Amino acid sequence: MTFRSYTIALLTLMTLTVAATAQGKTDTVKIPLAKTSQLVFTMRDRNDLEILKHYDFQTLFQDILHKLENNNTDTIPSTPTPETSPATEPSAETESNTDTGRTEQQAGKWDDKNQDNGNDDDWDNWQGHRRRWGRTWQSFNFDLGTNNWLQSGGFPDKNNASYSVKPWGSWYIAFNSIQRSRLGKNFFLEWGGGISWYTFKFQDASTRLERNDYGVAFVTDDTPDRSHIKSKLGITYINASLVPVLDFGDHSRKPRIWNNYHSAFRIGIGPYVGYRISSLTKAVYRENGHSREKDKDHGNFYLNNLRYGARLQVGFRSTDFFFNYDMNEIFASGKGPNLNAFSFGVIF
């Protein structure tokens, strides 16, 4: 359909609408378009005429065609032009409850139909990319990755230390409730909290972590006729983080790995802090070739109750990665080896 045909159709629509009003009745107007299409306009309240005079029908019709091309038949929100007449100028009370210039009624309809779709950026496009600074969106994140620790900037493996960790099997898992607040056109602040689990799986399955009055020691279990399967240390923390993010795609909602409309680069780095709420060691082995046995020991193992560090987030298209580095050591000073934990993985 050409722009000329579209203009003629709109003029016809407005003419028929005014005619119906003059006759004091409400009608449904049908305008044939192209070969098999038609535009149906229904007016139930003639007071709508004053509002319709300020609608951007060109933008609305272009969006209709765009949605039809993409097989998207969702309800399209009405789109007034930036100009408003004195009769339709919103009151101060209405303005205080609007979102990027929407009236309270329009905002309610839009949120009901589109908020759950995570596509609130479409409304920004309707409004000429106007933004509401400070608005916050909430989401739940799942971090899945691996972790290890460093000693004096290097891995303990190079010294064949008994506390060397296997990368595979040393998992980092976290569930977080994240708020994303807009601070600028491409600038957001992601803040929130959650719970995380460190699992350090020792390279040598016979390694045991033991504590005494002086600290912790990593010893080897040389019990005769015992076949060692695995040995690990697990720590649980509750955490809070604050990560400023530059999102060059200017998306209001936090990206999701299953979304396909986030196509720009994004990066952020910020601090986090955690508090230890649980820790244990676990050893799995077979005695004399019999069934698997498990030894569990709950304790603090002279672990620092607080962890704090920096979190880096990098994303492109539909994938986001994280890297956490604990700036303080995992064991209390003088109670164990000087180890700094880190983790990295994917954000879901």
C-alpha positions as CSV (number, residue, x, y, z in Angstrom):
1,M,0.0,0.0,0.0
2,T,1.5,3.4,-1.0
3,F,1.6,6.4,1.2
4,R,-0.8,8.1,-1.2
5,S,-3.4,5.4,-0.8
6,Y,-2.9,5.5,2.9
7,T,-3.5,9.2,3.0
8,I,-6.7,8.9,0.9
9,A,-7.9,6.2,3.2
10,L,-7.4,8.3,6.3
11,L,-9.2,11.3,4.7
12,T,-12.1,9.1,3.8
13,L,-12.2,7.7,7.3
14,M,-12.3,11.2,8.9
15,T,-14.9,12.4,6.4
16,L,-17.2,9.4,7.2
17,T,-16.7,9.9,10.9
18,V,-17.6,13.5,10.8
19,A,-20.7,12.7,8.7
20,A,-21.8,10.1,11.1
21,T,-21.4,12.5,14.0
22,A,-23.4,15.2,12.2
23,Q,-26.3,12.7,11.8
24,G,-26.2,12.1,15.6
25,K,-25.5,8.4,15.4
26,T,-22.6,6.0,16.0
27,D,-21.5,3.8,13.1
28,T,-18.9,1.3,12.0
29,V,-17.0,2.6,8.9
30,K,-15.3,0.1,6.5
31,I,-12.7,1.3,4.0
32,P,-11.5,-1.2,1.4
33,L,-7.7,-1.3,1.0
34,A,-5.6,-3.0,-1.7
35,K,-7.3,-6.1,-3.1
36,T,-8.4,-8.2,0.0
37,S,-7.9,-5.8,2.9
38,Q,-10.1,-3.4,4.7
39,L,-9.8,-0.9,7.5
40,V,-12.7,-1.1,10.1
41,F,-13.3,1.9,12.4
42,T,-15.8,1.7,15.2
43,M,-16.7,4.7,17.4
44,R,-18.8,4.0,20.5
45,D,-18.4,7.5,22.1
46,R,-18.5,10.6,19.9
47,N,-16.5,12.4,22.6
48,D,-13.5,10.6,21.2
49,L,-13.4,12.9,18.3
50,E,-11.5,15.6,20.1
51,I,-8.9,13.0,21.2
52,L,-8.6,11.5,17.7
53,K,-7.7,14.9,16.2
54,H,-4.4,14.6,18.0
55,Y,-3.4,11.0,17.1
56,D,-0.4,10.3,14.9
57,F,-2.2,8.0,12.4
58,Q,0.8,7.7,10.1
59,T,2.9,6.2,12.9
60,L,0.1,4.0,14.0
61,F,-0.5,2.7,10.5
62,Q,3.2,2.0,9.9
63,D,3.3,0.0,13.2
64,I,0.3,-2.0,12.0
65,L,2.1,-2.9,8.8
66,H,5.2,-3.8,10.7
67,K,3.4,-6.1,13.0
68,L,1.6,-7.8,10.1
69,E,4.9,-8.3,8.3
70,N,6.2,-10.1,11.4
71,N,2.9,-12.1,12.0
72,N,2.4,-10.2,15.2
73,T,-1.3,-9.7,15.9
74,D,-1.0,-8.3,19.4
75,T,-3.2,-5.3,20.2
76,I,-1.4,-2.1,19.2
77,P,-1.5,0.8,21.7
78,S,-3.0,4.1,20.5
79,T,-0.5,6.8,19.8
80,P,-1.2,10.5,20.2
81,T,1.0,13.0,18.6
82,P,3.2,15.2,21.0
83,E,0.8,18.1,20.6
84,T,-2.3,18.1,22.8
85,S,-5.2,20.5,22.7
86,P,-6.3,22.5,25.8
87,A,-9.3,20.3,26.1
88,T,-7.2,17.2,26.4
89,E,-4.2,18.6,28.3
90,P,-3.6,16.2,31.2
91,S,-3.9,17.6,34.7
92,A,-0.9,17.8,37.1
93,E,-2.3,14.8,39.0
94,T,-2.4,12.7,35.8
95,E,1.1,13.8,34.7
96,S,2.5,12.6,38.1
97,N,1.2,9.1,37.4
98,T,2.2,8.8,33.7
99,D,5.0,6.9,32.2
100,T,6.9,8.7,29.5
101,G,4.0,11.0,28.8
102,R,1.2,8.4,28.7
103,T,-2.1,9.1,30.4
104,E,-3.0,6.9,33.3
105,Q,-5.6,5.0,31.3
106,Q,-3.2,4.4,28.4
107,A,-0.4,3.3,30.8
108,G,-2.7,0.8,32.4
109,K,-3.8,-0.7,29.1
110,W,-0.2,-0.9,27.8
111,D,1.1,-2.5,31.0
112,D,-1.7,-5.1,31.1
113,K,-1.0,-6.2,27.5
114,N,2.7,-5.8,27.1
115,Q,4.5,-5.6,30.5
116,D,4.7,-9.3,30.9
117,N,6.2,-9.7,27.3
118,G,9.3,-7.9,28.4
119,N,9.0,-5.7,25.3
120,D,8.4,-2.4,27.1
121,D,11.0,-0.8,24.8
122,D,8.3,-0.7,22.0
123,W,6.5,2.0,24.0
124,D,9.7,4.1,24.0
125,N,9.8,3.9,20.2
126,W,6.2,5.2,20.1
127,Q,7.2,8.2,22.2
128,G,10.2,9.2,20.1
129,H,12.7,7.5,22.5
130,R,11.6,9.6,25.4
131,R,12.7,8.0,28.7
132,R,11.8,8.2,32.3
133,W,15.0,8.4,34.3
134,G,15.0,6.5,37.5
135,R,12.4,3.9,36.5
136,T,13.2,0.4,37.8
137,W,12.5,-3.0,36.4
138,Q,12.9,-6.2,38.5
139,S,14.1,-9.6,37.3
140,F,15.4,-12.9,38.6
141,N,18.9,-14.1,37.5
142,F,20.6,-17.5,37.7
143,D,24.4,-17.6,37.6
144,L,26.0,-20.8,36.5
145,G,29.7,-21.2,36.3
146,T,32.9,-22.6,37.8
147,N,35.2,-21.4,40.5
148,N,38.7,-21.7,41.7
149,W,41.2,-19.8,43.9
150,L,44.5,-18.0,43.5
151,Q,47.5,-17.9,45.8
152,S,49.8,-14.9,45.3
153,G,48.3,-14.4,41.8
154,G,48.8,-17.9,40.6
155,F,47.1,-21.3,40.8
156,P,48.2,-23.7,43.6
157,D,48.5,-26.4,41.0
158,K,51.9,-25.1,39.9
159,N,53.3,-26.0,43.4
160,N,51.3,-29.3,43.5
161,A,49.6,-28.0,46.6
162,S,47.1,-30.4,48.3
163,Y,44.4,-27.8,48.1
164,S,44.6,-27.6,44.3
165,V,41.1,-27.5,42.8
166,K,39.5,-29.3,39.8
167,P,37.9,-26.8,37.4
168,W,35.3,-29.4,36.4
169,G,33.1,-30.1,39.4
170,S,33.9,-26.9,41.3
171,W,30.6,-25.2,40.5
172,Y,29.4,-21.7,41.3
173,I,25.6,-21.3,41.4
174,A,23.7,-18.2,42.4
175,F,20.0,-17.0,42.4
176,N,19.6,-13.2,42.5
177,S,16.7,-10.7,42.5
178,I,18.0,-7.8,40.4
179,Q,16.6,-4.3,40.0
180,R,17.6,-2.4,36.8
181,S,17.3,1.4,37.3
182,R,17.7,3.8,34.3
183,L,20.2,6.6,35.1
184,G,20.7,7.8,31.5
185,K,20.1,7.0,27.9
186,N,22.5,4.1,27.8
187,F,23.4,4.0,31.5
188,F,21.7,1.6,34.1
189,L,22.3,0.6,37.6
190,E,21.8,-3.1,38.4
191,W,21.4,-3.8,42.1
192,G,20.0,-6.5,44.3
193,G,20.7,-9.5,46.3
194,G,20.6,-13.3,46.4
195,I,22.2,-16.5,47.5
196,S,25.2,-18.3,46.1
197,W,27.1,-21.6,46.6
198,Y,30.9,-22.1,46.2
199,T,32.0,-25.7,45.6
200,F,35.7,-26.4,45.7
201,K,36.4,-29.9,44.5
202,F,40.0,-31.0,45.4
203,Q,42.3,-32.2,42.7
204,D,43.3,-35.1,44.9
205,A,40.2,-37.0,46.0
206,S,42.1,-38.2,49.1
207,T,42.6,-34.6,50.4
208,R,40.8,-33.8,53.6
209,L,40.3,-30.3,55.2
210,E,40.7,-30.6,59.0
211,R,40.6,-27.9,61.7
212,N,42.4,-27.6,65.0
213,D,43.0,-24.9,67.6
214,Y,45.6,-23.2,65.4
215,G,43.9,-23.2,62.0
216,V,43.1,-25.6,59.1
217,A,45.3,-28.2,57.5
218,F,44.9,-30.0,54.2
219,V,45.9,-33.6,54.9
220,T,45.9,-36.9,52.9
221,D,43.6,-39.7,53.9
222,D,45.7,-42.9,53.6
223,T,43.3,-45.3,55.2
224,P,44.1,-48.8,53.9
225,D,41.6,-50.5,51.5
226,R,39.8,-47.2,50.9
227,S,39.1,-46.0,47.3
228,H,38.6,-42.3,47.2
229,I,36.0,-40.9,44.8
230,K,35.8,-37.1,45.6
231,S,36.5,-34.6,48.3
232,K,35.2,-31.0,48.4
233,L,34.5,-27.9,50.4
234,G,31.2,-26.1,50.0
235,I,30.3,-22.6,51.2
236,T,26.9,-20.8,51.1
237,Y,26.6,-17.0,51.1
238,I,23.9,-14.4,51.0
239,N,25.0,-11.5,48.8
240,A,24.3,-7.9,47.7
241,S,25.7,-6.3,44.5
242,L,25.7,-2.9,42.8
243,V,26.8,-2.9,39.1
244,P,26.6,0.2,36.9
245,V,26.0,-1.0,33.3
246,L,26.5,0.6,29.9
247,D,23.9,-0.9,27.5
248,F,24.5,0.4,24.0
249,G,21.2,-1.1,22.9
250,D,19.4,1.1,25.5
251,H,17.1,-1.7,26.6
252,S,15.1,-1.0,29.7
253,R,14.8,-4.6,30.9
254,K,17.8,-6.8,31.8
255,P,18.7,-9.0,28.9
256,R,17.8,-12.7,28.9
257,I,19.7,-15.5,27.2
258,W,16.4,-16.6,25.5
259,N,15.7,-13.1,24.2
260,N,16.6,-12.4,20.5
261,Y,15.9,-8.6,20.4
262,H,19.0,-7.6,22.5
263,S,21.6,-7.1,19.8
264,A,24.0,-4.5,21.2
265,F,27.1,-4.7,23.4
266,R,26.8,-4.1,27.1
267,I,29.3,-4.0,29.9
268,G,29.3,-3.3,33.7
269,I,31.5,-3.6,36.7
270,G,30.8,-3.0,40.4
271,P,31.2,-4.2,43.9
272,Y,29.5,-7.0,45.9
273,V,29.5,-8.2,49.4
274,G,28.5,-11.6,50.9
275,Y,27.9,-13.1,54.3
276,R,28.6,-16.8,55.0
277,I,25.6,-18.7,56.3
278,S,26.9,-22.3,55.9
279,S,30.0,-24.4,55.1
280,L,30.9,-28.1,55.1
281,T,33.3,-30.6,53.8
282,K,32.2,-33.8,52.0
283,A,34.2,-36.9,51.1
284,V,33.0,-39.8,49.1
285,Y,34.8,-43.1,49.0
286,R,34.4,-46.9,48.9
287,E,35.6,-49.1,51.8
288,N,37.0,-52.5,50.7
289,G,35.2,-52.2,47.3
290,H,31.7,-52.0,49.0
291,S,29.0,-49.4,48.4
292,R,29.8,-45.7,48.4
293,E,30.3,-44.0,51.8
294,K,30.0,-40.3,52.6
295,D,31.6,-38.3,55.3
296,K,30.2,-34.8,56.0
297,D,31.5,-32.2,58.4
298,H,29.8,-28.9,59.1
299,G,31.8,-26.1,60.6
300,N,33.3,-22.7,60.0
301,F,36.8,-24.0,59.2
302,Y,38.2,-20.5,60.0
303,L,36.5,-19.2,56.9
304,N,36.0,-15.4,56.8
305,N,32.4,-14.6,57.4
306,L,32.5,-11.8,54.9
307,R,33.4,-11.9,51.3
308,Y,33.7,-8.8,49.1
309,G,35.0,-8.1,45.7
310,A,34.3,-6.9,42.1
311,R,31.8,-8.3,39.5
312,L,32.3,-7.8,35.8
313,Q,29.4,-8.4,33.4
314,V,29.8,-8.5,29.6
315,G,27.0,-9.2,27.1
316,F,26.4,-9.2,23.4
317,R,23.2,-10.2,21.6
318,S,21.4,-12.7,23.8
319,T,24.3,-13.9,26.0
320,D,25.7,-12.4,29.2
321,F,28.8,-13.6,31.1
322,F,30.0,-12.7,34.7
323,F,33.3,-12.8,36.4
324,N,33.5,-12.4,40.3
325,Y,36.7,-11.9,42.2
326,D,36.9,-12.0,46.0
327,M,39.3,-9.3,47.1
328,N,39.6,-10.7,50.6
329,E,41.1,-14.1,51.4
330,I,38.8,-17.0,51.9
331,F,40.4,-18.1,55.2
332,A,41.0,-15.9,58.3
333,S,44.5,-14.3,58.4
334,G,47.0,-16.8,59.8
335,K,44.5,-19.7,59.9
336,G,45.0,-21.2,56.5
337,P,46.6,-20.7,53.1
338,N,46.3,-17.3,51.5
339,L,43.7,-18.0,48.9
340,N,41.4,-15.6,46.9
341,A,38.4,-17.2,45.3
342,F,37.0,-16.3,41.9
343,S,34.2,-17.5,39.7
344,F,32.9,-17.0,36.1
345,G,30.1,-18.3,33.9
346,V,26.9,-17.5,32.2
347,I,23.9,-15.4,33.4
348,F,20.5,-16.9,32.7
